[in-house]
Amino acid sequence: MAGEMRAVRQSSRDGGEAARGELLVATEITAGYDGPPVLDRTSVEVVPGRTSVVLGPNGAGKSTLAKAIIGLLPPTSGSVVLRGEDVTGTPPHRLVRQGLAYLPQLLNIFDQLTVLENLLMGGFTFRGRLSDRISEVLSLFPDLASERGKKAGQLSGGQQRMLALARLLMTDPLVAVLDEPTAGLSPLYAERVWAQLDGMRDRGIGLLVIEQNAKIAMAHADTAFLLAQGRNVLSGPARDLAGRPEVAAILVG
């Protein structure tokens, strides 16, 4: 089943620029709310089938960066390019149709709907047979398959996070931005979430993951971007940055 999903996704990329280079590029993003900008010329990028993580202390602007990329917070300057097209400030619902999915840290499932109904809601942009897509996604989440008739609010915290990932996959994304997908989870469930993210990467999806747990993120990521006070301060291959003492100093703030 995973092979079928990979084939479908690859066919959607054939002939596209994203298959040969960056899939998502945010360049010198400046953004904020009322007052001084939270982000100051911050840049990140994602390539197909690779995981980029964004790390930094609390208040570094990580979640603001995610919102600026997916159109919830239009940047005051800078650009967001998806598959070679400038999509800066494009509303999230349009970006979903262009292959960009977003998993917020909170409010990422519908508590009063069943597992199956959540997946149906997640598949509103899917153009193939929705029943087939649900079967494909549930094959990746066997714990959810057995609970498909249960209300999402009755699931454990770890199962709810898995459901959020499953809903994201229903859109058949090319790239996904995930804001702290392991926040509040036990170490066991955090590893299970990362195992699912690794599977998404292996199926060709480009991932941009905002993470607070630097140790687990570095163990699974291909590239790391470290932010402090809304600015890029360090980036490179995760395996090269993992043991560097300045990384710990940046994360402490």
BELHU-V34077 format. One record per pair of residues at least 12 apart in sequence whose C-alpha atoms are under 6 Angstrom apart, sorted by the first residue. I is the first residue (numbers start at 1). J is the second residue. D is the distance in whole Angstrom. If there is no record, write none. Layout:
I&J&D / I&J&D
//
This chain:
6&203&5 / 18&83&5 / 22&46&6 / 22&47&5 / 23&46&6 / 23&47&5 / 23&82&6 / 23&83&5 / 24&45&6 / 24&46&5 / 24&81&6 / 24&82&5 / 25&45&4 / 25&80&6 / 25&81&5 / 26&43&5 / 26&44&5 / 26&79&6 / 26&80&4 / 27&43&4 / 27&78&6 / 27&79&5 / 28&41&4 / 28&42&5 / 28&43&5 / 28&78&5 / 29&41&5 / 29&42&5 / 29&77&6 / 29&78&4 / 30&75&6 / 30&76&6 / 30&77&5 / 31&75&5 / 31&76&5 / 38&61&6 / 38&230&6 / 39&61&6 / 39&230&4 / 40&230&5 / 40&231&6 / 42&231&5 / 42&232&6 / 46&206&6 / 47&206&6 / 48&204&6 / 48&205&6 / 48&206&4 / 49&201&5 / 49&202&6 / 49&204&4 / 49&205&5 / 49&206&5 / 50&201&6 / 50&206&5 / 51&207&5 / 51&221&5 / 51&222&5 / 52&207&6 / 52&208&5 / 52&221&6 / 52&222&6 / 52&223&5 / 52&224&6 / 53&208&6 / 53&209&5 / 53&210&6 / 53&224&5 / 54&210&5 / 54&224&6 / 54&225&5 / 54&226&6 / 55&211&6 / 55&226&5 / 56&226&5 / 56&227&5 / 56&228&6 / 56&251&5 / 57&251&5 / 57&253&5 / 60&227&6 / 60&228&5 / 60&229&5 / 60&230&5 / 61&230&5 / 70&92&6 / 71&89&5 / 71&90&5 / 71&91&5 / 71&92&5 / 74&89&5 / 99&173&5 / 99&174&5 / 100&173&6 / 100&175&5 / 100&176&6 / 101&173&6 / 101&176&5 / 102&176&6 / 102&177&5 / 102&178&6 / 103&178&5 / 104&179&5 / 105&179&5 / 105&180&6 / 108&164&6 / 109&164&6 / 111&152&5 / 111&153&4 / 112&151&6 / 113&151&5 / 114&149&5 / 114&150&5 / 114&151&4 / 114&152&5 / 115&148&5 / 115&152&6 / 116&148&5 / 119&167&5 / 122&167&5 / 122&170&5 / 123&170&5 / 123&171&5 / 126&171&6 / 158&189&6 / 174&205&5 / 175&205&5 / 175&206&4 / 175&207&6 / 176&207&5 / 177&208&5 / 177&209&6 / 178&209&5 / 179&210&5 / 180&210&5 / 180&211&5 / 218&238&5 / 221&238&6 / 222&237&6 / 222&238&5 / 223&236&6 / 223&237&4 / 223&238&5 / 224&236&6 / 224&238&5
//
